[in-house]
């Protein structure tokens, strides 16, 4: 067969030549009902509480949300100083 469930449901071919994780393809989805946060590494069809979720848009970095990148041996570690509280839209 050779196709994925995402391709079957959406009817769109997903070409992923890089099978390893790529942070640039990282997408986050937030359920407006329960606040559940879902992460995907690339194209995905995400539902929660019967709602089709759209990927969140990234905000620009500012002094309050600075990104820190640290290289340890041959790996990079990325972190953001944040209180990790959910801010649900009302």
C-alpha positions in Angstrom: 0.0 0.0 0.0 2.6 2.6 1.0 0.3 5.4 2.2 -0.3 6.7 5.7 -3.6 7.2 7.6 -3.1 11.0 7.3 -2.8 10.7 3.5 -5.8 8.4 3.3 -8.1 10.7 5.4 -7.0 14.1 3.9 -6.4 12.9 0.4 -3.0 14.7 0.4 0.3 13.0 -0.2 2.8 13.7 2.6 6.4 13.6 1.4 8.8 13.3 4.3 12.3 12.7 2.9 13.8 13.3 6.4 12.6 10.5 8.6 14.4 11.8 11.7 12.9 14.4 14.0 13.2 18.0 12.7 12.3 20.8 15.1 11.3 23.0 12.2 8.5 20.6 11.4 7.3 20.5 15.0 3.6 21.5 15.5 1.5 22.0 18.6 -2.3 21.7 18.9 -4.4 22.8 21.9 -7.9 21.5 22.6 -10.3 24.4 23.4 -12.4 22.1 25.5 -9.9 20.5 27.9 -6.7 22.4 27.2 -4.9 19.2 26.2 -1.7 20.0 24.3 -0.7 17.6 21.5 2.7 17.7 19.7 3.5 16.3 16.3 6.7 16.1 14.3 5.3 17.0 10.9 1.9 16.8 9.2 -0.9 15.3 11.3 -4.7 15.2 11.5 -5.5 15.8 15.2 -8.9 15.6 16.9 -9.8 16.1 20.5 -13.4 16.0 21.9 -14.6 15.5 18.3 -13.0 18.8 17.1 -10.5 19.0 14.3 -7.6 21.0 15.7 -5.4 23.4 13.7 -1.7 23.8 14.6 -0.9 26.8 16.8 1.1 29.7 15.4 4.4 30.4 17.0 4.9 33.7 18.8 8.0 35.8 18.3 10.7 35.5 20.9 10.9 38.4 23.5 12.7 39.1 26.8 10.0 37.2 28.7 10.3 34.0 26.5 13.9 33.8 25.5 15.2 30.6 23.9 18.4 29.1 25.3 20.4 26.6 23.2 23.2 24.6 24.7 25.5 22.2 23.0 26.7 19.2 25.1 29.1 17.0 23.2 27.4 16.3 19.9 23.8 17.2 20.9 21.9 20.4 21.2 19.5 21.1 24.1 16.8 23.8 23.7 14.9 25.3 26.6 12.6 28.1 27.4 12.1 29.7 30.8 8.4 29.6 31.3 6.0 28.8 34.1 4.2 26.3 31.9 0.6 27.4 32.8 -2.2 27.0 30.4 -3.8 30.2 29.1 -7.1 29.1 27.6 -8.9 31.6 25.3 -12.4 32.4 26.6 
